[in-house]
């Protein structure tokens, strides 16, 4: 393990700081990823740069869009083929969930005598009123 020298804010050029801030604000990486990638020491160094040199309002904490998914994973950026595949997967998941819930209703009905059908529910509601 080689010894590391402690660096300060002054050891980084303004251009480097602005470059890191730009990448983080564009969503290319998180501040921690930038810190690890560039070997920036200090837990809050990049956060300090973001508040000092960034274009976003940091007065109320982390800007809302910083917590969102990266830009390329938004549904609008998908190709038609990718959208179709995603929708097919979503449909398959929905079918599996529906089958699961139908099985639960059947088990409740057969094994425990609990009926949860729409007609039964409406009959119960009419009896209460």
Buried (B, 14 or more C-beta within 10 A) or exposed (E): EEEEEEEEEEEBEEEEBEBBBEBBBEBEBBBEEBBEEBEBEEEEBBBEBBBEBBEBEBEEEEBEEBEEEEEEEEEEEBEEEEEEEEEEEEEEEEEEEEEEEEEEBEEEBEEEEEEEEEEEEEEEEEEEE
